[in-house]
Amino acid sequence: TLALFSQAPTDIKKPTCDDELPMLALLTARDLGYPVRRYNQFNTCKAWPDDKNKSIVALSYLQKPPVDAGQDTSNDDYGSDDTMGDYDLDVMIINSTTRKPLARLLQKAAISSDAWRFGGITIDTARYRLAPGVRAFGVRTSHSGSSRVNPASDTSLYLYVQQQGTLHQIINGLVTSSTRGEWDTNCTGEFEQTERTI
């Protein structure tokens, strides 16, 4: 007699913020009604250091719809690049299991992308201790210039603190890293880099 047994796989992990792809952020975006494909978006998440049952999620979505094929964009300040425009920034602390937002702040048109191109967001969980029991966290945005002769890039910090069910922004776009340069696109040139720590 041959007996067959089935066993549920044990190697399936629930979505976390430590995966290569931020699945928890993408699932949270879906739960909140964000479209699965909406032109251009940058989503990320990270576990809250003081409580592994909580996660920080940051979602950024382009407001402007993409340009249709054949559409005349000669009078469009954004041109025909569907990555350019204003991005909403939706920042929240969620329950890592249920994905329910515990505190949230939605900022309309918080980030712009044009010739100074928006390149993405990351979450900063350094020890921003404001007071006993009060810890802030950051969202960092990256931008870069479009000139090959004069390359430039910035990283900016937005700092948030939770007060009950609300997030409050306490630092707005502080440039923490900046690179500027000028060269002949071959070999000769000058570059400078500035780093700030708070």
C-alpha positions in Angstrom: 0.0 0.0 0.0 1.4 3.4 -1.0 0.3 6.3 1.1 0.6 9.8 -0.3 0.9 12.8 2.0 0.8 16.5 1.0 2.5 19.1 3.0 2.2 22.8 2.7 5.5 24.4 1.6 7.4 25.9 4.4 9.7 28.2 2.4 7.0 30.8 1.4 7.6 34.1 3.1 5.1 36.8 3.7 5.9 40.0 1.9 8.4 42.1 3.8 10.4 45.2 3.3 13.7 43.3 3.3 13.0 41.6 0.0 14.8 42.7 -3.2 11.5 44.0 -4.5 9.4 46.1 -2.0 6.4 43.8 -2.2 4.9 45.2 1.0 4.9 48.7 -0.5 3.4 47.5 -3.7 0.6 45.6 -1.9 -0.1 48.6 0.3 -0.4 50.8 -2.8 -2.9 48.3 -4.2 -4.9 48.3 -1.0 -5.1 52.1 -1.0 -6.5 52.1 -4.5 -3.4 53.2 -6.5 -3.4 51.7 -10.0 -1.0 48.9 -10.7 0.4 50.8 -13.6 0.3 54.5 -13.5 2.8 56.0 -15.8 5.8 56.3 -13.4 6.1 55.6 -9.7 8.7 55.0 -7.0 7.6 52.8 -4.1 9.7 51.6 -1.1 9.4 50.4 2.4 11.5 49.6 5.5 10.8 47.9 8.8 10.4 50.3 11.8 13.5 49.8 13.9 11.8 50.0 17.3 8.9 47.7 16.4 9.1 44.9 13.9 5.3 44.8 13.7 5.4 48.2 12.0 6.8 49.2 8.6 7.4 52.6 6.9 6.0 52.9 3.4 6.6 55.7 0.9 4.8 55.9 -2.4 5.4 58.5 -5.1 3.2 58.7 -8.1 3.3 61.0 -11.2 0.3 63.2 -11.5 0.5 63.9 -15.2 -0.8 61.2 -17.6 1.5 60.0 -20.3 1.6 61.5 -23.7 -0.4 59.7 -26.3 1.3 58.6 -29.5 1.2 61.4 -32.1 0.2 64.0 -29.6 1.6 67.5 -30.2 3.8 68.5 -27.2 5.4 71.6 -28.7 3.6 73.8 -26.2 3.9 71.4 -23.3 6.4 72.5 -20.7 7.1 68.8 -19.8 7.8 67.7 -23.3 7.0 64.2 -24.4 8.8 62.4 -21.5 6.2 60.6 -19.4 8.6 60.6 -16.4 8.4 64.4 -16.1 5.9 66.3 -14.0 4.8 66.5 -10.4 4.8 63.5 -8.1 2.6 63.0 -5.0 4.4 61.6 -2.0 2.3 59.4 0.3 4.2 58.5 3.5 2.8 56.2 6.2 3.5 53.8 9.0 1.6 50.6 8.6 0.9 47.4 10.5 3.3 44.9 8.8 0.8 42.1 8.8 -2.5 43.7 7.9 -1.0 46.6 5.9 -3.4 49.0 7.7 -2.0 52.5 7.9 -1.4 53.6 11.5 -0.3 57.1 10.6 -0.2 58.8 7.2 0.6 62.0 5.4 -0.2 62.5 1.7 1.6 65.5 0.1 0.3 66.6 -3.3 2.9 67.6 -5.9 5.7 67.2 -3.3 8.4 66.3 -5.9 9.0 67.8 -9.3 10.8 66.2 -12.2 11.9 68.1 -15.3 15.4 68.8 -16.6 16.3 68.3 -12.9 15.2 64.6 -13.1 13.6 62.8 -10.1 15.4 59.5 -9.7 13.8 57.7 -6.7 13.2 57.6 -3.0 14.7 55.7 -0.1 13.7 55.5 3.6 16.2 56.6 6.2 15.9 55.1 9.7 18.9 56.6 11.3 18.6 57.4 15.1 16.8 60.7 14.8 15.9 60.9 18.5 13.9 64.1 19.1 13.0 63.3 22.8 12.7 60.3 25.0 10.4 57.9 23.2 10.1 60.1 20.1 11.9 59.0 17.0 11.7 60.5 13.6 12.5 58.9 10.2 13.4 60.2 6.9 12.5 59.9 3.2 15.4 60.7 0.8 14.8 61.8 -2.8 17.4 61.8 -5.5 17.6 64.2 -8.5 20.2 64.5 -11.3 20.8 67.0 -14.1 20.5 66.3 -17.8 23.8 67.9 -18.9 26.7 65.6 -19.8 29.1 68.5 -19.7 28.0 69.8 -16.4 26.9 66.7 -14.4 25.1 67.4 -11.2 23.1 65.4 -8.6 21.4 66.0 -5.2 20.0 63.9 -2.4 17.4 65.6 -0.2 16.0 64.6 3.2 12.4 64.9 4.3 12.0 64.1 8.0 8.8 62.9 9.7 7.6 62.2 13.2 4.4 60.4 14.3 2.0 62.0 16.6 -0.9 59.6 17.3 -2.5 58.8 13.9 -0.8 61.6 12.0 2.6 62.1 10.5 4.1 65.6 10.6 6.9 66.7 8.4 9.6 68.5 10.4 12.3 68.9 7.7 11.4 69.7 4.1 13.9 68.8 1.4 17.2 69.5 3.1 20.0 68.8 0.6 22.3 66.3 2.3 24.5 65.3 -0.6 25.4 67.4 -3.6 27.7 66.8 -6.6 28.7 69.3 -9.3 31.1 69.1 -12.1 32.4 70.5 -15.4 34.5 68.7 -17.8 35.3 68.2 -21.5 33.5 64.9 -21.7 36.8 63.2 -22.3 39.3 63.6 -19.5 39.8 67.1 -18.1 37.5 68.6 -15.6 36.7 69.6 -12.1 34.2 68.1 -9.7 33.1 68.9 -6.1 31.0 67.0 -3.7 29.3 68.2 -0.5 28.0 65.9 2.3 25.8 67.1 5.3 25.0 65.0 8.3 22.3 65.9 10.9 
